[in-house]
Amino acid sequence: PKLQDEVIVQRFRVPFAYNVHFTNKALAPSNRLLVNAICLNKTSEVCRVFAIVDEGLSRARPGLSSELRNYFKAHRGSMRLVAPPLCVPGGERVKDDPHWLLQIHEKLHRFHIDRHSVVLTVGGGAVLDMAGFAAATTHRGVRHIRVPTTLLSQADGGLGVKTGINRFKVKNFLGTFAVPVAVINDDDFLRTLPPRHLISGMAEAVKVALIRDQKFFDWLLDHSTSLRSHQPSMVANLIKRSATLHLNHIALAGDPFESGSARPLDFGHWAAHKLESMTSYRLHHGEAVAIGIAIDSRYSTEIGLLSEQALDRILCLLDRLGLPLWHRTLDLKGPDGRLKILRGLDEFTEHIGGDLTITLLKRIGEGTEVDRIDHVVLRRALSWLKKRHSSRCASK
C-alpha cells in the first residue's frame, strides 16, 4: 500500500517592540533614560553590562569612558559594568576585519555575558552593525542597546533591525536581523562630528523623503541652507522626521526582515555600495548614497518615469546640502571594457536574493520597483551626470 505523507504545520507569531528615544546628555547621571532601558524587564538585582565604544568618538570626546563609568557609578544599585569599555575602530574598517568581532565574542565569553545581560554600544553605524552582530550571535542573542552618535546612524543606520560585517569584499555579506532593546539618540554627540560627517548623514534623509514623503522633501529644500550650516534645531528636526519614516517602513511595510526582493529603503544603494568598495571607503556612505540617488534619479528621467523639473529639484537639494553627485571612480572600466560600477547591479541582486529589484522614482515622494536596468540607458545617465559635473566645475 502507498504510504501517505504527513505534515505538521506549525505557526506562531512573536511581537517585537522597542523604543527609539530622543534626548540630550544621555550620560548625565540625572538622566535616567539609559538606566531605565538597561534595567527594563531585568531578572536580577543588578544588571550586568558590557560596553563597546567607537574609537573615533573617544578621540573626539576624551572623557567618554569616564562619563560612562560615572553614570554606572551613579546607578550602581541597578547596573554595573563588568569591564572597562572596549574601544574599537570606527567606520567600515571595523566591519572589514573579523578580528574585532572575534575579540568581542571572546570578551562576552570571558565576562559571562548571558541573555539577561546587556551589550551597550556607543558609536557610529559601522560599530553598531558589527557589535550588534556580535551580540546577536552570542547565546543566540544577547540584549543589545544602541546609542548612535552620528547623524547618519541617528537618522537611519542605527535605528533598524539589521546587523552585519563585510566579507569577501562584499558589504554586509555576514549578518542577521536582531531587534535591539532600545535605541537612544542623544543630540549632544553630534557636537563631536566634523562637518563632512554631518553633511554626509543627510543623504539618507533625502533618500527616504524621495520615496516616502514629498512634504519632508519640500522642507529639506526650504531649509537646506540652515541644514548645511548645521543649525541644531533644524538638524534635530531632520533626524526625527527621517527616523520616523524609516521606522514606519520597517514596522508597517510588511517585510521587516526583508524576505522579499523589494528594498525601497535601498534607493540609490546598488551604486553606493559599489562606490564605497571601489574607493576603499574613502567615499563616506552618505556621499556614495547621494551619488547613487543622482544616478537612479537621472535614470528614472531617462526612461520617462520622473519629470525633468523633479530631477532638477532633487539635484538642487543635493547640491545645496554640499553632497557630491559624481566621482571619478564611475569612469573606471574592467579588462572587458565594461564600467566597473555596473558590477554593483550584480552584487545587489545577489545581496537581496532572487531577481533584481531596483527602486526608481515616479515623482518626488513616490518610488516604484523595476526588475530590469537597461545598461545602455544607464551609461547615458552616467554621461549626463558627468557632463553636468564638468560644466559646474568649469564655471567655478
C-alpha positions in Angstrom: 0.0 0.0 0.0 1.1 3.6 -0.7 2.4 5.4 2.3 0.6 8.7 2.9 2.7 11.8 3.6 2.1 13.6 6.8 2.8 17.2 7.7 2.6 19.3 10.8 2.1 22.9 10.0 3.4 25.0 13.0 2.6 28.7 13.0 3.4 31.3 15.7 3.8 35.0 16.0 6.4 36.9 18.0 5.6 40.5 18.8 8.6 42.8 18.5 8.7 46.2 20.2 11.5 48.6 21.0 11.7 52.3 21.9 13.7 54.9 20.0 14.4 57.7 22.3 15.5 61.3 21.6 17.3 63.1 24.4 20.2 65.3 25.3 23.1 64.4 27.5 22.1 60.8 28.0 25.2 60.2 30.1 24.4 62.9 32.7 23.7 61.0 35.9 20.4 62.8 36.4 19.1 61.5 33.1 17.5 58.1 33.9 16.7 57.2 30.3 19.7 54.8 29.8 19.4 53.1 33.2 15.7 52.5 32.6 16.3 51.0 29.2 19.1 48.7 30.5 17.0 47.6 33.5 13.8 47.1 31.6 12.4 43.6 32.5 15.6 42.8 34.5 15.6 39.4 36.2 18.4 40.0 38.6 19.1 42.6 41.2 21.9 44.3 39.3 22.0 44.2 35.6 25.5 43.3 34.1 26.6 45.4 31.1 29.4 45.1 28.7 30.1 48.4 26.9 31.6 49.0 23.4 32.8 52.4 22.3 33.7 53.9 18.9 37.4 54.8 19.0 36.9 57.9 16.8 34.2 59.1 19.2 36.6 58.5 22.1 39.3 60.7 20.5 36.8 63.4 19.7 35.3 63.2 23.3 38.3 62.2 25.5 36.2 62.0 28.7 33.7 59.5 27.3 34.9 56.4 29.2 34.9 58.5 32.4 31.4 59.6 31.6 30.2 56.0 31.2 31.9 54.9 34.4 30.5 57.8 36.4 27.0 57.1 35.0 27.2 53.5 36.1 28.6 54.5 39.5 25.6 56.9 40.0 23.2 54.0 39.3 25.3 51.1 40.8 22.2 49.8 42.7 20.6 48.9 39.4 23.5 48.0 37.0 27.2 47.6 36.7 29.9 47.5 34.0 31.6 44.1 34.0 34.8 45.6 32.4 36.2 48.9 31.2 34.5 50.0 27.9 36.1 48.3 24.9 37.3 50.7 22.2 37.0 49.5 18.6 37.8 51.4 15.3 35.0 53.3 13.7 34.0 53.2 10.1 34.0 50.3 7.6 37.4 49.2 8.9 35.7 47.6 11.9 33.4 45.6 9.6 36.2 44.5 7.3 38.5 43.0 9.9 36.9 39.9 11.7 39.4 40.4 14.5 37.1 42.9 16.2 34.1 40.6 16.0 36.1 37.7 17.5 37.5 39.9 20.2 34.0 40.9 21.3 32.9 37.3 21.3 36.0 36.4 23.5 35.2 39.2 25.9 31.5 38.3 26.2 32.6 34.7 26.9 35.2 35.8 29.4 32.9 38.1 31.4 30.0 35.6 31.3 27.6 37.9 29.4 24.4 36.0 29.1 20.9 36.6 27.8 20.0 38.5 31.0 22.9 40.9 30.5 23.2 43.8 28.1 25.7 44.8 25.4 25.7 48.6 25.2 27.3 50.1 22.1 28.1 53.8 21.7 29.2 54.9 18.3 28.6 55.3 14.6 26.7 53.0 12.3 29.5 50.6 11.3 30.4 50.0 15.0 26.7 49.4 15.8 26.4 46.9 12.9 29.4 44.9 14.0 28.7 45.0 17.7 25.1 44.1 17.1 26.2 41.1 15.1 28.5 40.1 17.9 25.6 40.3 20.4 23.1 38.6 18.1 25.5 35.6 17.6 26.3 35.2 21.3 24.0 32.7 23.1 21.7 33.1 20.1 21.1 36.7 21.0 22.2 38.8 23.9 20.2 42.0 24.6 21.7 45.0 22.8 21.2 48.7 23.4 22.4 51.2 20.7 23.5 54.7 21.3 24.1 56.1 17.7 26.4 59.1 17.7 26.5 60.2 14.1 23.8 61.9 12.1 23.7 59.0 9.7 23.1 56.4 12.4 20.6 58.6 14.3 18.5 59.3 11.2 18.8 55.8 9.7 21.6 53.3 10.2 21.3 52.8 13.9 17.5 52.5 14.1 16.6 49.3 12.4 16.9 45.5 13.0 19.9 44.7 10.8 23.4 43.8 11.9 26.4 42.7 9.9 30.0 42.7 8.8 31.7 42.8 5.4 33.3 39.7 4.0 34.9 38.7 0.6 34.9 42.5 -0.2 31.1 42.4 -0.1 29.3 44.8 2.2 27.2 43.1 4.9 27.9 39.6 3.5 27.6 38.2 7.0 24.8 39.4 9.2 21.5 38.8 10.8 18.3 40.5 11.9 18.2 41.3 15.6 15.8 43.6 17.3 17.5 45.9 19.8 16.2 46.5 23.3 16.3 50.2 22.7 17.9 53.0 20.6 18.9 56.2 22.3 19.6 59.2 20.1 21.5 61.8 22.0 22.0 65.0 20.0 24.8 66.1 22.3 27.0 63.6 20.5 26.6 65.4 17.2 28.8 68.2 18.6 31.8 66.0 18.1 31.1 65.4 14.4 33.3 67.0 11.7 31.2 69.0 9.1 31.8 66.4 6.4 30.2 63.7 8.6 27.2 65.8 9.4 26.5 66.6 5.7 27.1 63.0 4.6 24.5 61.8 7.0 21.8 63.9 5.5 21.8 61.8 2.3 19.7 59.1 3.9 17.1 61.7 4.9 16.9 62.9 1.3 16.5 59.2 0.2 13.6 58.4 2.5 11.9 61.7 1.6 12.2 60.9 -2.1 10.5 57.5 -1.8 8.0 58.3 1.0 7.2 61.9 1.8 7.1 64.9 -0.6 6.4 67.3 2.2 9.5 66.3 4.0 11.5 66.8 0.8 10.0 70.3 0.4 11.0 71.0 4.0 14.6 69.8 3.3 14.8 72.0 0.2 13.4 75.1 2.0 15.8 74.7 4.9 18.8 73.4 3.0 20.9 76.5 3.9 20.3 76.1 7.6 20.9 72.4 7.4 24.2 72.9 5.6 25.3 75.3 8.3 24.3 72.7 10.9 21.7 74.8 12.8 20.9 72.5 15.7 17.1 72.8 15.8 17.0 72.1 12.0 19.3 69.1 12.3 17.3 67.7 15.2 14.1 68.0 13.1 15.7 66.3 10.1 16.8 63.4 12.3 13.3 62.9 13.9 11.4 63.1 10.7 13.9 60.8 8.9 13.9 58.3 11.8 10.0 58.3 11.9 9.8 57.5 8.1 12.5 54.7 8.4 10.8 53.1 11.4 7.4 53.3 9.8 8.7 51.4 6.8 10.3 48.7 9.0 7.2 48.3 11.1 4.4 48.8 8.6 5.6 47.9 5.1 5.1 44.2 5.7 8.7 42.9 5.4 10.7 43.9 8.4 13.2 41.1 7.9 13.5 41.6 4.1 12.3 38.2 2.9 11.2 39.7 -0.4 13.2 41.3 -3.1 11.8 44.8 -2.9 14.0 47.2 -0.9 12.7 50.7 -1.1 15.0 51.9 1.6 17.9 50.9 -0.6 17.0 53.5 -3.2 20.4 54.7 -4.6 22.3 52.0 -2.8 23.2 49.5 -5.5 25.7 52.1 -6.8 26.5 53.4 -3.4 27.7 50.1 -2.0 29.9 49.5 -5.1 31.3 53.0 -4.9 32.3 52.6 -1.3 34.2 49.4 -2.0 35.8 50.8 -5.2 37.1 53.8 -3.3 38.2 51.6 -0.3 35.6 53.5 1.7 37.4 56.9 1.3 34.0 57.9 0.0 31.7 58.1 3.0 28.5 56.1 2.9 26.2 59.1 2.7 28.3 60.6 0.0 28.1 57.4 -2.0 24.3 57.3 -1.4 24.0 60.9 -2.7 25.7 59.8 -5.9 23.5 56.7 -6.1 20.4 58.9 -5.7 21.6 61.1 -8.6 22.3 58.1 -10.8 18.9 56.5 -10.2 17.0 59.8 -10.4 18.6 60.6 -13.8 17.9 57.1 -15.0 14.2 57.5 -13.9 14.1 60.6 -16.0 15.8 58.9 -19.0 13.1 56.2 -19.1 10.3 58.7 -18.8 9.3 58.0 -15.2 10.5 61.2 -13.5 10.0 64.7 -14.9 12.9 66.9 -15.7 11.5 69.5 -13.2 11.5 67.0 -10.4 15.0 65.9 -11.3 16.2 69.5 -11.1 14.8 69.9 -7.6 16.5 66.7 -6.4 19.9 67.6 -7.7 19.4 71.2 -6.4 18.8 69.8 -2.9 21.9 67.6 -3.0 24.0 70.5 -4.3 22.7 72.9 -1.6 23.5 70.4 1.1 27.0 70.1 -0.2 26.7 66.4 -1.2 28.6 65.0 -4.2 26.8 63.9 -7.4 29.8 62.5 -9.2 33.0 60.6 -8.5 35.8 59.8 -10.9 35.6 56.1 -10.0 32.4 56.0 -12.1 34.6 56.2 -15.2 36.7 53.1 -14.3 36.5 50.1 -16.6 37.4 46.5 -16.2 39.6 44.3 -18.5 36.5 43.6 -20.6 35.9 47.3 -21.2 32.7 47.3 -19.1 32.2 50.0 -16.5 33.1 48.6 -13.1 30.2 50.3 -11.4 27.8 48.0 -13.4 29.1 45.1 -11.3 27.2 46.8 -8.5 23.9 45.6 -10.1 25.1 42.0 -10.0 26.2 42.3 -6.4 23.0 44.0 -5.3 21.0 41.2 -7.0 22.9 38.6 -5.0 22.6 40.7 -1.8 18.8 40.9 -2.0 18.5 37.3 -3.2 16.4 36.1 -6.2 15.7 38.6 -9.0 17.0 42.1 -9.4 14.6 44.7 -7.9 15.6 48.3 -8.1 13.6 51.2 -6.7 13.2 54.2 -9.1 11.2 57.4 -8.8 7.8 58.2 -10.4 7.7 61.5 -8.6 9.1 63.1 -5.5 7.7 61.2 -2.6 6.8 58.1 -4.6 9.0 55.2 -5.6 8.3 52.3 -7.9 10.0 48.9 -8.4 11.6 47.7 -11.6 13.2 44.3 -12.4 15.5 45.4 -15.2 18.1 48.1 -15.7 19.0 48.9 -19.3 22.8 49.3 -19.4 22.7 51.5 -22.5 20.3 53.9 -20.8 22.3 53.7 -17.5 25.5 54.6 -19.3 23.6 57.6 -20.9 22.5 58.7 -17.4 26.1 58.5 -16.1 27.4 60.5 -19.1 24.7 63.2 -18.4 25.8 63.4 -14.8 29.5 63.6 -15.7 28.8 66.4 -18.2 26.8 68.3 -15.6 29.6 67.9 -13.1 32.2 69.0 -15.6 30.3 72.1 -16.6 29.7 73.1 -13.0 33.4 72.7 -12.1 34.3 74.8 -15.2 32.0 77.6 -14.1 33.5 77.9 -10.6 
